[in-house]
Amino acid sequence: MERVLRAHESGEPFRVIVCIPAVPAFAGDLHADDSLGTRAIMKYQWASICRGEHSIIGAIKKAGVPDPSVYIRFYNLRNYDRLNVNATMSNVEEASNVNYEDARKDHDDIVGAGYDGSGEGTAASAGQANQKYDDYQQAGSKVKDSQVDTVSGCYMDKGSSIMDIPWVGSEEDEMNAFVSEELYIHSKVLISDDRVVICGSANLNDRSQLGYRDSEMAVVIEDSATIDSVMAGHPVGNNDQTAN
């Protein structure tokens, strides 16, 4: 907070970008009784970030900064894709007389991807004939598919435009075919001015960083092989020692 206020008072360009998970690591339903601890973590995260005058955003506003987002922002990451649920899948189901979901369950049991050791309970397994899965696969190999299996490359650097990826069917069906999921961020990294990096298992809080609470480890890397560049409109080079 003090660094943000200093930048605001001096009119200095300054940014803090924080990437955190949208939901803490928890394999289950957030509405379930056993997820109380996870919901509590999320509550305190929101309280720390932006809920009330004691949050980081609230405290910065109270100190006289009209828009704290100019200086500090919080993000989480997600990815997306488009499920190829269209006429092709329906044609395969009709040709094989097997529902996709039944074939999918067989596949999970064949590769051992079921839950709690019991799997999907289909009795399908590797090294034997699995009627539903085999029939579905055989039919699928004969049905021509006019669509790509994934559009995930569109959000990569220099990826194709999503507008250029063909879709067979209505616009409404296409919208309903898109899915998204959280990209869980677990990196313990702080980068300052492309010069100093803290990286390790230590969390970025006093519990880990003070050195006498959690049993954690981190390294501080200071880059000495710099190149001439520009930061905030000012030249930065080998002999520059810009302080944070």
Summary of the structure (lengths in Angstrom):
residues: 244
radius of gyration: 25.8
end to end distance: 13.1
largest distance: 73.4
contacts: 539
relative contact order: 0.11
helix: 35%
strand: 16%
